[in-house]
Amino acid sequence: MPSIEVKKCEPIDRALKRLKGKMEAEGIMEEVRRLLAFETPAQRTKRKARATAKRNKNRFRWTLNDRTKASEED
């Protein structure tokens, strides 16, 4: 469970925004939304395909970045 420390003189809404950001980053909000409603098999397939596409996009981006760094060093 993500936690945050509320800084001295920090507005509560700012602290809640930081907490929400952490929860989104860890995928907690997506999991809660998924568990609240029934998901059809077609929706599940689409969700998994989107997640795979996102992972592959990030993986490609970082491998491309590594290749450009290697070519700069040569």
C-alpha positions as CSV (number, residue, x, y, z in Angstrom):
1,M,0.0,0.0,0.0
2,P,1.5,3.3,-1.0
3,S,2.0,5.9,1.7
4,I,3.0,9.6,1.7
5,E,4.1,11.9,4.4
6,V,2.2,15.2,4.5
7,K,4.8,18.0,4.6
8,K,4.5,20.8,7.0
9,C,2.2,23.5,5.7
10,E,1.2,21.4,2.7
11,P,-2.4,21.6,1.6
12,I,-4.4,18.4,2.0
13,D,-5.5,18.5,-1.6
14,R,-1.9,18.5,-2.8
15,A,-1.1,15.5,-0.6
16,L,-4.1,13.6,-1.9
17,K,-3.0,14.4,-5.4
18,R,0.5,12.9,-4.7
19,L,-1.2,9.8,-3.1
20,K,-3.5,9.4,-6.1
21,G,-0.4,9.6,-8.4
22,K,1.4,6.9,-6.5
23,M,-1.7,4.6,-6.5
24,E,-2.1,5.1,-10.3
25,A,1.6,4.3,-10.9
26,E,1.3,1.1,-8.9
27,G,-1.9,0.1,-10.7
28,I,-4.1,0.0,-7.6
29,M,-6.8,2.2,-9.0
30,E,-7.0,0.2,-12.2
31,E,-7.3,-3.0,-10.2
32,V,-10.1,-1.5,-8.1
33,R,-12.0,-0.4,-11.2
34,R,-11.6,-3.8,-12.7
35,L,-12.9,-5.6,-9.6
36,L,-15.9,-3.2,-9.2
37,A,-17.6,-4.3,-12.5
38,F,-18.0,-7.5,-14.4
39,E,-15.6,-7.8,-17.3
40,T,-16.6,-9.8,-20.4
41,P,-14.1,-12.1,-22.0
42,A,-13.8,-9.7,-25.0
43,Q,-13.1,-6.7,-22.6
44,R,-10.5,-8.8,-20.8
45,T,-8.8,-9.7,-24.1
46,K,-8.7,-6.0,-25.2
47,R,-7.3,-4.9,-21.8
48,K,-4.5,-7.5,-21.9
49,A,-3.7,-6.6,-25.6
50,R,-3.5,-2.9,-24.6
51,A,-1.2,-3.7,-21.7
52,T,1.0,-5.9,-23.9
53,A,1.2,-3.1,-26.5
54,K,2.2,-0.6,-23.8
55,R,4.9,-2.9,-22.5
56,N,6.3,-3.5,-25.9
57,K,6.2,0.2,-26.8
58,N,8.2,1.0,-23.6
59,R,10.6,-1.9,-24.3
60,F,11.2,-0.8,-27.8
61,R,11.7,2.8,-26.7
62,W,14.4,1.8,-24.2
63,T,16.2,-0.6,-26.6
64,L,16.2,2.2,-29.2
65,N,17.7,4.6,-26.6
66,D,20.4,2.0,-25.7
67,R,21.3,1.6,-29.4
68,T,21.7,5.4,-29.9
69,K,23.9,5.6,-26.8
70,A,26.1,2.7,-28.1
71,S,26.5,4.4,-31.5
72,E,27.4,7.7,-29.9
73,E,30.2,6.0,-27.9
74,D,31.8,4.5,-31.0
